[in-house]
Amino acid sequence: MADVRGQEIAAEQGVVDRVYELLEGARERADELAGEGHRRAAGGPATGLVERDAMVHRAAVRLRSLDAEAEGIVFGRLDFDDGETFHIGRLGVRDDHEPLLVDWRAPAAAAFYRATPGDPLGVIRRRVILCQGPKVIDLDDDVLTPEKAGELRVLGEGALLAALRRSRGAHMRDIVSTIQREQDEAIRAPARGVTLITGGPGTGKTQVALHRAAYLLYTNRGRLTDGRILVVGPSTVFTRYISRVLPSLGEESVHLRALGELVEGVTATRRDRAAVARIKGDDRMRDVLAELIWQSPPTAPQRLRLVYAGQPLTLDARHLAAARRRIRTRCAADGTTPNAAAPTATAVLLEALWQEVDGRHLDRKLFAEEVRDRDEFRRFRRAWWPPLTPTEVLRWLADPARVVGLDPEDAEAVAATYRNRPDWSVDDVPLLDELAELLGRPPAAPQAPEPEWRLRELTTGTRSVATFVLSCGLRNGWELYAPHLSTPFALAGPGIDNDAVVAAQRWAEAVILREGHQVVGWADGFDPHGEEGYVPVLAEPLPVEEAEEDSADDEPYLHVILDEAQDLSPMECRMIARRVEYASMTVVGDLGQATHPLAAQSWPQLLARIGKREIRTLQLHTGYRVPALIAEYAARALTPGIAPTRSYRPGGTLAVRRVDDLHAALRDELQQAPHDATVAVIAADDRTETITPLIDAPGVAVVPASLVKGLEYDHVIVVEPAEIVAAEPRGMNRLYVVLTRAVATLVVLHHDALPVAL
Ligand SMILES: Nc1ncnc2c1ncn2[C@@H]1O[C@H](COP(=O)(O)OP(=O)(O)OP(=O)(O)O)[C@@H](O)[C@H]1O
């Protein structure tokens, strides 16, 4: 048997070696073609070739750098009953026009995930190839039609079990070699409309969501280009945990954001207490904010005084308040937002001043023109009606008197969260987003002509430069970048010594001249990677590309994937709705894990809040995280009426201990915890603050119950479940989430009585 295994491994190694050889070739070819400047030849057939090679090149480089951690590029093989076989990998590779490796997302590869003994789809044998980087280390076979298997040699004990048995790392690993049939169906569901994927804890919903993002990118290349897919997760801890999955699938262009990161410039990580989250998450907040935006800024001056034609004129607080009301009424009539209302404010102020003047011998038009141009008037107007940002306006709520539309207790509870706290909570983010819409953008100041240095500088985000840039690349020596291209447009090659700046510039001048531009000097600048480089001063300025009103980052998403969607408050739904108006969606969640006090009662209700209908629902039934023993215990905390998940994972250890001294017991537990596993202590949020300083074991995570959603650990210690339940209205659901985080061991420590259900 050992021999058979050795021979089979050697045979597969041959295929893997060839794949790596071809990838290396593709990389070199892409470099060469870029060097010849073919990418500039717009539209020609060569462009397509280079684009594709560049894509394979990027993916290959990325995958190779991940090899140490990832399981290698080749991971599967299918043998069909008609004698055909092919290999499956993280990307497709052709050998002399014949497919050598089929991308796992290609239709042909679906059989790898879908074939079962009952419905073999022509497959005799499915083989999982286990690699460490480019080295094949083991094989695992699954025979689907034993009667046809004939001479096939069969090895292994089950790739899925082997995958499940490995301990967790700091990051989630992809599951591309062991995706199960029902998961595959969800991954490959059509992009259009709304796909709802539900399932209990550990059924692979997050994995499915991420693999689906990679699948959609593959099947919609061209349409779903950089940054057109958004994946939203519940917390930054969670997005960090899952951040490696898409890169290991060769995809880096998906935007991965936590709910607290959806508003540009804000990163919110903490949540408000449930009682406050309930107020801030409620639809009524929209009315509170719609009132707030028309209030007088705290810094606004309270009196305007000036002298006209020898007459002293004054607008006092009463006049100014009346003026504000008039501006609001006028804006309401034509839908003008406060930030676009400065001209209205000017007009209303001038009218109010005219009321104060004895105008019998004066010309009203002339009065308005002269006063408007006065410095003192302009300064007043700017201070009294300044452009407002969402962050400054939300802070006004620190004064409960400004909260119109809530009862005094709620107003005070909200106000208190803005006093003495410089940072934002996740619950504030939808409010900031709402304010951005209500306030509107200030009209752009008249554009000064773009300064010369700006034209030369890196245009951030799109990773391209606005003019030619010459820089010295680590690998390829001198590289010349052309305007709006992110890859080098010409390479000097080894012919020019790295230090020979003058020679490199002469070479670049020749290439640029061929493009029709003459270089008259050189200045310092940056290449698309932000590395220092040299920028040519051209005899004729380059035509500047018309700057789009919105940057690429502002372009609407075409597909949005929402993970842990069961928890969105109405205000969060409004924030999402603004981003999905033109997008298809994948909504992922589990109503049994809903913890937000205002979470929707059903999926149709949630989708209605987002403004979507026409759902395609796919359900995942099998749990891969929590062993059956622990899953059954956790199910006691599950809301009645929701079916528990069937667990596939064997083993597991469960211990429930009543102790006198919780913290001493916790220390004992931690001493016994395995060292080669991930360990978490989970407790009610308030208690984690007292636990954290007590723990000096490296590698042990102390996680507040409110932040543990979506995460998993080999060894979980839950401290005082009753406190977790008591901390919030949906405490029982929270406890269910907490109890379903363990992959191997769950220890429950309690001093107070356990919640009745347990
Ligand atoms: N087909 C699979 N092969 C190997 N491992 C899998 C498979 N499906 C899921 N897993 C593993 O099971 C665990 C749970 O997956 P995941 O976090 O995606 O589940 P989930 O449904 O999102 O859970 P929760 O609702 O608790 O957030 C992960 O460790 C994941 O890698």
The ligand as an SDF file (V2000), in Angstrom:
LIG
                    3D

 31 33  0  0  0  0  0  0  0  0999 V2000
  -17.0500   22.2310    3.5100 N   0  0  0  0  0  0  0  0  0  0  0  0
  -16.2580   22.5140    4.5260 C   0  0  0  0  0  0  0  0  0  0  0  0
  -15.0490   21.9380    4.6280 N   0  0  0  0  0  0  0  0  0  0  0  0
  -14.2320   22.2040    5.6730 C   0  0  0  0  0  0  0  0  0  0  0  0
  -14.5550   23.0450    6.6550 N   0  0  0  0  0  0  0  0  0  0  0  0
  -15.7500   23.6520    6.6020 C   0  0  0  0  0  0  0  0  0  0  0  0
  -16.6660   23.4220    5.5420 C   0  0  0  0  0  0  0  0  0  0  0  0
  -17.7480   24.1700    5.7610 N   0  0  0  0  0  0  0  0  0  0  0  0
  -17.5480   24.8580    6.8840 C   0  0  0  0  0  0  0  0  0  0  0  0
  -16.3410   24.5480    7.3930 N   0  0  0  0  0  0  0  0  0  0  0  0
  -15.7380   25.0780    8.6100 C   0  0  0  0  0  0  0  0  0  0  0  0
  -16.7310   25.1810    9.6020 O   0  0  0  0  0  0  0  0  0  0  0  0
  -16.5200   26.3530   10.3850 C   0  0  0  0  0  0  0  0  0  0  0  0
  -17.7580   27.2080   10.3910 C   0  0  0  0  0  0  0  0  0  0  0  0
  -17.9100   27.8760    9.1500 O   0  0  0  0  0  0  0  0  0  0  0  0
  -18.5080   29.3290    9.0570 P   0  0  0  0  0  0  0  0  0  0  0  0
  -17.8850   30.2210   10.0510 O   0  0  0  0  0  0  0  0  0  0  0  0
  -18.5000   29.7330    7.6400 O   0  0  0  0  0  0  0  0  0  0  0  0
  -20.0120   29.0170    9.5390 O   0  0  0  0  0  0  0  0  0  0  0  0
  -21.2050   30.0360    9.7720 P   0  0  0  0  0  0  0  0  0  0  0  0
  -22.4170   29.3300    9.2920 O   0  0  0  0  0  0  0  0  0  0  0  0
  -20.8920   31.3470    9.1560 O   0  0  0  0  0  0  0  0  0  0  0  0
  -21.2340   30.1340   11.3390 O   0  0  0  0  0  0  0  0  0  0  0  0
  -21.8880   31.2730   12.2770 P   0  0  0  0  0  0  0  0  0  0  0  0
  -23.3350   31.3690   11.9370 O   0  0  0  0  0  0  0  0  0  0  0  0
  -21.6780   30.7640   13.6320 O   0  0  0  0  0  0  0  0  0  0  0  0
  -21.1350   32.5130   12.0050 O   0  0  0  0  0  0  0  0  0  0  0  0
  -15.3120   27.0510    9.8010 C   0  0  0  0  0  0  0  0  0  0  0  0
  -14.1680   26.6360   10.5020 O   0  0  0  0  0  0  0  0  0  0  0  0
  -15.2650   26.5190    8.3990 C   0  0  0  0  0  0  0  0  0  0  0  0
  -13.9780   26.5680    7.8660 O   0  0  0  0  0  0  0  0  0  0  0  0
  1  2  1  0
  2  3  1  0
  2  7  2  0
  3  4  2  0
  4  5  1  0
  5  6  2  0
  6  7  1  0
  6 10  1  0
  7  8  1  0
  8  9  2  0
  9 10  1  0
 10 11  1  0
 11 12  1  0
 11 30  1  0
 12 13  1  0
 13 14  1  0
 13 28  1  0
 14 15  1  0
 15 16  1  0
 16 17  2  0
 16 18  1  0
 16 19  1  0
 19 20  1  0
 20 21  2  0
 20 22  1  0
 20 23  1  0
 23 24  1  0
 24 25  2  0
 24 26  1  0
 24 27  1  0
 28 29  1  0
 28 30  1  0
 30 31  1  0
M  END
$$$$
